[in-house]
Amino acid sequence: MNRSEGELNIAKNIRILEWVKAEVIGGVGDLFRVMDRGKEEQVLDCLARLLITLCVLGKRLGFDYERIYHQVRENLLKNIENDHQLETWYGDLSSLLEQLEERKKR
């Protein structure tokens, strides 16, 4: 690869990174809008798109998906141990951790 190809790749990577970051912001805005309307399928779609976009952003930043999910697991364990309010009140973090562990077995 010559210098101009390398420069093009760097520029392309920067543009893609900026685009994905904008997708995250837009996705959060979309989620807030559909939450107000109360349409379950639209909310679910926005949540799924945000999860996908955040994973792709992590990949574009140089982290493989396994490492991202490992960090999610570590954060869940830490917050469960530290009695995060969502865990204390609802058990949400343990429930999510259990779901992730079950999916990994399949």
Backbone hydrogen bonds, N-H to C=O, Kabsch-Sander energy under -0.5 kcal/mol:
donor,donor_aa,acceptor,acceptor_aa,energy
6,G,2,N,-2.2
7,E,3,R,-2.6
8,L,4,S,-2.2
9,N,5,E,-2.3
10,I,6,G,-2.2
11,A,7,E,-2.5
12,K,8,L,-2.8
13,N,9,N,-2.7
14,I,10,I,-2.3
15,R,11,A,-2.5
16,I,12,K,-2.7
17,L,13,N,-2.4
18,E,14,I,-2.5
19,W,15,R,-2.4
20,V,16,I,-2.7
21,K,17,L,-2.3
22,A,18,E,-2.1
23,E,19,W,-2.0
24,V,20,V,-1.9
25,I,21,K,-1.9
26,G,22,A,-2.9
27,G,23,E,-2.6
28,V,24,V,-2.1
29,G,25,I,-2.1
30,D,26,G,-2.7
31,L,27,G,-2.3
32,F,28,V,-2.4
33,R,29,G,-2.2
34,V,30,D,-2.5
35,M,31,L,-2.2
36,D,32,F,-1.2
37,R,33,R,-0.8
38,G,34,V,-1.3
39,K,34,V,-0.9
40,E,38,G,-0.8
43,V,39,K,-2.2
44,L,40,E,-2.7
45,D,41,E,-2.3
46,C,42,Q,-2.4
47,L,43,V,-2.5
48,A,44,L,-2.4
49,R,45,D,-2.6
50,L,46,C,-2.4
51,L,47,L,-2.3
52,I,48,A,-2.4
53,T,49,R,-2.8
54,L,50,L,-2.7
55,C,51,L,-2.1
56,V,52,I,-2.5
57,L,53,T,-2.5
58,G,54,L,-2.3
59,K,55,C,-2.2
60,R,56,V,-2.7
61,L,57,L,-1.6
62,G,59,K,-1.6
63,F,58,G,-2.5
68,I,64,D,-2.0
69,Y,65,Y,-2.7
70,H,66,E,-2.2
71,Q,67,R,-2.2
72,V,68,I,-2.2
73,R,69,Y,-2.3
74,E,70,H,-2.4
75,N,71,Q,-2.8
76,L,72,V,-2.5
77,L,73,R,-2.6
78,K,74,E,-2.5
79,N,75,N,-2.6
80,I,76,L,-2.5
81,E,77,L,-2.5
82,N,78,K,-2.0
83,D,80,I,-1.4
84,H,79,N,-2.5
87,E,84,H,-0.8
88,T,84,H,-2.8
89,W,85,Q,-3.0
90,Y,86,L,-1.6
91,G,86,L,-0.8
91,G,87,E,-1.0
92,D,86,L,-1.5
95,S,91,G,-2.1
96,L,92,D,-2.4
97,L,93,L,-2.6
98,E,94,S,-2.6
99,Q,95,S,-2.1
100,L,96,L,-2.6
101,E,97,L,-2.5
102,E,98,E,-2.4
103,R,99,Q,-2.3
104,K,100,L,-1.9
105,K,101,E,-1.3
106,R,102,E,-0.9
